[in-house]
Amino acid sequence: MLELYHANHSTCSQKVRLCIAEKGLDFEGHLIDLGAKEQLDPEYLKLNPNGVVPTLVHDEVVIMDSSVICEYLDEVFPEQPLTPPDPAERAHMRKWMRYIEEVPTAAVRFPSFNMAFLPRFDGLNEEQFIKQQADVRPLRKGFFRRMGPAGFPDEDIKESFDQISKTAARMEEALTNGPWLLGDMYTLADVIVAPLIDRIADLGLDYLWEDDCPRVTDWYARMQARPAFATAFYRGARLTEFLEICHWSKHE
């Protein structure tokens, strides 16, 4: 049996839900309320000492890290493969996965928190924020300390926008070879970047690529047309469906 501990709007949870849907697998879901910090509950930390989502439990085997979970699922359930059979192509896919984890995954967090989550910390001074929000997190303490109750500084946001634009440019070049990042085959590389592109669009930041990267726009439309996409991004899975978002202007 597959059990998935996840959060509706977590991009890492979304990529695993998308992978599961593409594989046609059934799972028992356990929603974790990140606003209530349920990911830091002692019982959950026994499963995932990093205090983040998602976590997969497969027949009592615990798997952490969203991309690791996706690769695990594709190996254990080889039907509907999302990994190329050729070793060189698999390496190419994993190169994409590493880049996605290191660049756009990190970059998207900065505008996400400033635009959507910052109001949750209204009324907290620096000391209270550090004690209640930052230092309680096993994996994200440094991230929260840098953000502070006032949010990330402009230079961090500008750098994140630059990284998002560079990601789109790299995708645009790859998509000259076919409809997906590895050409004709839809792979885990497409799966794990899809929630990030969706989050950027949800935040109203798709102007970062829409003028210069038409193939990325077309790729995103193809992603949205896949039945698995609707399964993973059900109503309530996007930030704008339950939070008031303060959008940046294209010209700021």
C-alpha positions as CSV (number, residue, x, y, z in Angstrom):
1,M,0.0,0.0,0.0
2,L,1.1,3.5,-0.8
3,E,0.6,6.3,1.8
4,L,1.5,9.8,0.9
5,Y,1.9,12.6,3.5
6,H,1.5,15.8,1.6
7,A,0.2,19.3,1.5
8,N,-2.3,20.7,-1.1
9,H,-0.2,23.6,-2.3
10,S,3.3,22.3,-1.7
11,T,5.1,22.1,-5.1
12,C,7.1,19.1,-3.9
13,S,3.9,17.4,-3.0
14,Q,2.4,18.3,-6.3
15,K,5.2,16.7,-8.3
16,V,4.7,13.4,-6.4
17,R,1.0,13.5,-6.9
18,L,1.6,14.1,-10.6
19,C,4.0,11.2,-10.8
20,I,1.5,8.9,-9.0
21,A,-1.3,10.0,-11.3
22,E,0.8,9.5,-14.4
23,K,1.6,6.0,-13.2
24,G,-2.1,5.3,-12.5
25,L,-1.4,4.3,-8.9
26,D,-3.8,4.3,-5.9
27,F,-2.6,5.8,-2.6
28,E,-3.9,6.8,0.8
29,G,-3.4,10.5,1.4
30,H,-2.6,12.2,4.7
31,L,-2.9,16.0,4.4
32,I,-0.4,17.9,6.4
33,D,-1.4,21.5,7.4
34,L,1.8,23.5,7.0
35,G,0.2,26.6,8.4
36,A,-0.4,24.8,11.6
37,K,3.2,23.3,11.4
38,E,1.9,19.8,11.5
39,Q,5.1,18.8,9.6
40,L,6.9,19.6,12.9
41,D,4.7,17.3,15.1
42,P,6.8,14.7,16.9
43,E,4.9,11.8,15.2
44,Y,5.5,13.2,11.8
45,L,9.2,13.9,12.5
46,K,9.6,10.2,13.3
47,L,8.7,9.6,9.6
48,N,10.6,12.5,8.2
49,P,13.1,14.1,10.5
50,N,13.6,16.9,8.0
51,G,10.2,18.3,8.9
52,V,9.0,18.8,5.3
53,V,6.6,17.3,2.9
54,P,6.1,15.0,1.1
55,T,6.8,11.6,2.6
56,L,5.9,8.3,1.0
57,V,5.3,5.1,3.0
58,H,5.3,2.0,0.8
59,D,4.6,-1.2,2.7
60,E,6.3,0.3,5.8
61,V,9.3,1.5,3.8
62,V,9.7,5.3,4.3
63,I,10.9,7.3,1.3
64,M,11.8,11.0,1.7
65,D,12.6,13.8,-0.9
66,S,10.1,14.4,-3.7
67,S,12.4,13.6,-6.6
68,V,13.7,10.5,-4.9
69,I,10.1,9.4,-4.3
70,C,9.4,9.9,-8.0
71,E,12.4,7.8,-9.1
72,Y,11.4,5.2,-6.5
73,L,7.9,5.0,-7.9
74,D,9.1,4.7,-11.4
75,E,11.5,1.9,-10.5
76,V,9.1,-0.1,-8.3
77,F,6.1,0.3,-10.7
78,P,7.7,0.1,-14.2
79,E,4.3,0.3,-16.0
80,Q,3.8,3.7,-17.7
81,P,7.6,4.4,-17.6
82,L,8.8,7.9,-17.0
83,T,12.5,7.1,-17.3
84,P,14.3,6.5,-20.6
85,P,15.5,2.9,-21.1
86,D,18.9,4.2,-22.6
87,P,21.6,4.9,-19.9
88,A,22.8,8.0,-21.7
89,E,19.2,9.4,-21.9
90,R,18.6,8.5,-18.2
91,A,21.7,10.5,-17.3
92,H,20.4,13.4,-19.4
93,M,17.1,13.2,-17.5
94,R,18.9,13.2,-14.1
95,K,21.0,16.1,-15.2
96,W,17.8,18.0,-15.7
97,M,16.4,16.8,-12.4
98,R,19.5,18.0,-10.6
99,Y,19.3,21.4,-12.2
100,I,15.6,21.7,-11.5
101,E,16.2,20.9,-7.8
102,E,19.2,23.3,-7.4
103,V,17.9,26.3,-9.4
104,P,14.2,26.8,-10.0
105,T,13.0,24.9,-7.0
106,A,15.0,27.1,-4.7
107,A,14.2,30.3,-6.7
108,V,10.4,29.8,-6.6
109,R,10.4,29.8,-2.8
110,F,11.4,33.4,-2.5
111,P,8.4,35.0,-4.3
112,S,6.1,32.3,-3.0
113,F,6.8,33.3,0.6
114,N,6.9,37.0,0.1
115,M,3.8,37.1,-2.0
116,A,1.6,34.5,-0.2
117,F,2.9,33.5,3.2
118,L,4.3,36.7,4.7
119,P,0.9,38.0,6.1
120,R,0.9,34.9,8.4
121,F,3.7,36.5,10.4
122,D,2.1,39.9,10.9
123,G,2.7,41.1,14.5
124,L,5.8,39.1,15.1
125,N,9.0,40.9,16.0
126,E,12.4,39.6,14.9
127,E,13.0,37.6,18.1
128,Q,9.5,36.1,18.1
129,F,9.8,35.1,14.5
130,I,13.2,33.4,15.0
131,K,11.9,31.5,18.0
132,Q,8.5,30.5,16.6
133,Q,9.1,30.2,12.9
134,A,12.7,29.7,12.1
135,D,14.6,27.8,14.8
136,V,11.9,25.1,15.1
137,R,12.6,23.9,11.5
138,P,15.2,21.1,11.1
139,L,15.8,21.8,7.4
140,R,14.6,25.3,6.6
141,K,16.0,27.3,9.6
142,G,18.5,29.3,7.5
143,F,15.8,30.1,4.9
144,F,13.4,31.4,7.5
145,R,16.1,33.3,9.3
146,R,17.0,35.1,6.1
147,M,13.4,35.9,5.3
148,G,12.6,37.3,8.8
149,P,9.2,38.8,9.6
150,A,9.7,41.5,6.9
151,G,10.3,39.1,4.1
152,F,13.1,38.6,1.7
153,P,15.0,41.7,0.5
154,D,14.6,43.0,-3.1
155,E,18.0,41.6,-4.1
156,D,16.9,38.1,-3.3
157,I,13.7,38.5,-5.2
158,K,15.5,39.9,-8.3
159,E,18.0,37.1,-8.2
160,S,15.1,34.5,-8.0
161,F,13.4,36.2,-11.0
162,D,16.7,35.9,-12.9
163,Q,17.0,32.2,-12.1
164,I,13.5,31.6,-13.2
165,S,14.1,33.4,-16.5
166,K,17.3,31.4,-17.0
167,T,15.4,28.2,-16.4
168,A,12.7,29.1,-18.9
169,A,15.5,29.9,-21.5
170,R,17.1,26.5,-20.9
171,M,13.8,24.8,-21.3
172,E,13.1,26.8,-24.5
173,E,16.3,25.5,-26.0
174,A,15.6,21.9,-25.0
175,L,12.1,22.1,-26.5
176,T,13.5,22.7,-30.0
177,N,14.0,18.9,-30.0
178,G,10.5,17.8,-29.3
179,P,7.4,18.4,-27.2
180,W,9.1,17.4,-23.9
181,L,12.4,18.2,-22.2
182,L,14.0,15.0,-23.5
183,G,12.4,15.3,-26.9
184,D,9.7,12.8,-27.8
185,M,9.5,11.1,-24.4
186,Y,7.7,12.5,-21.5
187,T,9.8,11.9,-18.4
188,L,10.3,12.7,-14.7
189,A,12.1,15.8,-15.8
190,D,8.8,17.2,-17.1
191,V,7.0,15.9,-14.0
192,I,9.2,17.6,-11.4
193,V,9.5,21.0,-13.2
194,A,5.7,21.2,-13.9
195,P,4.7,22.3,-10.4
196,L,7.3,25.1,-10.5
197,I,6.1,26.5,-13.8
198,D,2.5,26.2,-12.5
199,R,3.4,28.1,-9.3
200,I,5.2,30.9,-11.2
201,A,2.1,31.3,-13.4
202,D,-0.2,31.1,-10.4
203,L,1.8,34.0,-8.8
204,G,1.3,36.0,-12.0
205,L,4.9,35.8,-12.9
206,D,4.6,34.1,-16.2
207,Y,5.6,37.3,-17.9
208,L,9.2,36.2,-16.9
209,W,9.1,33.9,-19.9
210,E,6.0,34.6,-22.0
211,D,7.6,37.0,-24.5
212,D,10.9,35.1,-25.1
213,C,9.9,31.5,-24.6
214,P,6.9,30.5,-26.6
215,R,7.8,26.8,-26.6
216,V,7.7,26.9,-22.8
217,T,4.1,28.4,-23.0
218,D,3.2,25.6,-25.4
219,W,4.8,22.9,-23.1
220,Y,2.8,24.2,-20.2
221,A,-0.4,24.0,-22.2
222,R,0.5,20.4,-23.1
223,M,1.1,19.6,-19.4
224,Q,-2.2,21.1,-18.4
225,A,-4.0,19.0,-21.0
226,R,-2.7,15.7,-19.5
227,P,-5.4,13.9,-17.4
228,A,-2.9,13.4,-14.6
229,F,-2.3,17.1,-14.3
230,A,-5.9,17.7,-13.3
231,T,-5.7,14.9,-10.7
232,A,-2.6,16.4,-9.1
233,F,-3.7,20.0,-9.3
234,Y,-7.2,19.5,-7.9
235,R,-9.3,22.5,-6.7
236,G,-7.6,24.0,-3.7
237,A,-4.1,23.0,-4.7
238,R,-3.0,26.4,-5.9
239,L,-2.0,29.3,-3.6
240,T,-4.4,31.8,-5.3
241,E,-7.3,29.5,-4.5
242,F,-7.1,30.2,-0.8
243,L,-4.7,33.1,-0.2
244,E,-4.7,36.7,-1.3
245,I,-1.7,37.2,-3.5
246,C,0.1,40.5,-3.8
247,H,1.4,40.5,-7.4
248,W,4.5,42.2,-8.6
249,S,4.1,44.4,-11.7
250,K,5.9,43.3,-14.8
251,H,7.6,46.7,-14.8
252,E,8.9,46.7,-11.3
